Amino acid sequence: MGLFPGKSGICVIDIDIKKGANPTELELPKTLTVKTANGVHLYFTKPEGYISNDHNNLPDKWDVRCDGGYVVIPPSIHPELNTLFWEDEEVEIAPLPTSIRARLEKKERTAFIEPDNSERNTLL
């Protein structure tokens, strides 16, 4: 089974602990969590606006699945883990921390400035 998180009002942080991710590198609130073959998926409510699937500004082996992404959800069967499962179904889904959202916001790109090759061109 799968879920399109962004369309469902959810953002998922994927932390690949078995691949070396440190799950305590950033302070996160307790939230609904899925045990995966490589670590955990942490579920958060999606704030207003577009949140991309990104990992560039997150710790190593962390990434986000939100708008335009998908995640496999319990009770799906995984070849290495057997059945995916919720760690604690009673935990409520926490809001996406502002510290994570700030890391995912698109920064304004600076314009590319064409180098001045006039001197080089006159030497050719």
C-alpha positions in Angstrom: 0.0 0.0 0.0 1.2 3.5 -0.7 0.4 7.1 0.3 0.9 10.4 -1.5 1.9 12.4 1.6 1.5 15.9 0.3 -2.0 15.3 -1.1 -2.9 13.7 2.2 -1.8 16.7 4.3 1.3 14.8 5.5 5.1 15.2 5.3 7.3 12.2 6.0 10.9 12.3 7.1 12.8 9.2 6.1 15.8 8.5 8.3 18.0 5.6 7.0 19.5 4.5 10.3 21.0 1.2 8.8 22.8 3.3 6.2 24.4 5.5 8.9 21.9 8.2 9.6 21.9 9.7 13.1 18.2 10.0 14.2 19.1 12.4 17.0 21.0 14.8 14.8 18.1 17.2 14.8 15.6 17.5 17.7 12.2 16.2 16.6 8.9 15.9 18.5 7.4 12.5 19.1 5.1 11.6 16.2 3.5 8.7 14.4 6.4 6.5 13.2 6.8 3.5 10.8 9.6 1.0 11.2 11.2 0.5 7.8 13.8 -1.9 6.5 16.5 0.9 6.7 15.2 2.9 9.6 12.1 4.9 10.2 9.5 7.1 8.6 8.4 10.0 10.8 4.9 11.4 9.9 4.2 15.1 10.4 1.2 17.3 9.4 2.0 19.3 6.3 2.1 23.1 6.6 0.6 25.5 4.0 2.6 25.8 0.8 4.7 23.5 -1.3 7.1 21.2 0.5 9.3 19.3 -2.0 10.9 15.9 -1.7 14.4 17.0 -0.6 17.4 16.1 1.3 20.0 18.7 0.4 19.6 20.7 3.6 19.0 17.8 6.0 21.5 15.6 7.8 23.1 12.7 5.8 20.8 9.9 5.0 17.7 11.9 5.9 15.1 13.0 3.3 11.5 14.2 3.0 8.6 12.8 1.1 5.8 15.4 0.7 4.4 17.1 -2.4 5.0 14.9 -5.4 6.4 12.0 -3.4 5.0 8.7 -2.1 5.8 6.3 0.8 4.9 2.7 1.3 2.7 2.2 4.4 1.8 -0.6 6.8 0.7 -3.3 6.4 2.7 -3.6 3.2 5.2 -6.4 3.0 8.9 -5.6 2.6 11.3 -8.4 1.5 13.8 -7.6 4.3 11.5 -6.6 7.1 8.4 -8.7 6.3 5.5 -6.4 7.2 6.0 -2.7 7.8 4.5 -1.6 11.1 3.6 1.4 13.1 5.8 1.7 16.1 3.0 3.2 18.3 -0.4 3.7 16.7 -1.6 5.8 19.6 0.9 8.6 19.0 -0.7 11.6 17.2 0.9 13.1 14.1 2.9 16.2 15.2 3.2 19.4 13.0 6.3 19.6 10.8 8.8 21.4 13.0 9.6 24.9 11.8 13.3 24.0 11.9 12.8 21.3 9.3 10.5 23.6 7.2 13.1 26.3 7.2 15.7 23.8 5.8 13.4 22.9 3.0 12.3 26.3 1.9 13.7 27.1 -1.5 16.4 29.8 -1.3 16.4 32.5 -3.9 18.9 31.6 -6.7 21.5 34.1 -7.6 21.7 35.1 -11.3 24.4 33.5 -13.4 26.9 36.2 -14.5 28.6 35.5 -17.8 32.3 35.8 -17.4 34.1 38.5 -19.4 36.1 36.6 -22.0 36.8 39.7 -24.2 40.5 39.6 -23.4 40.7 35.9 -24.0 38.8 36.2 -27.3 41.2 38.9 -28.6 44.1 36.6 -27.9 42.7 33.8 -30.1 
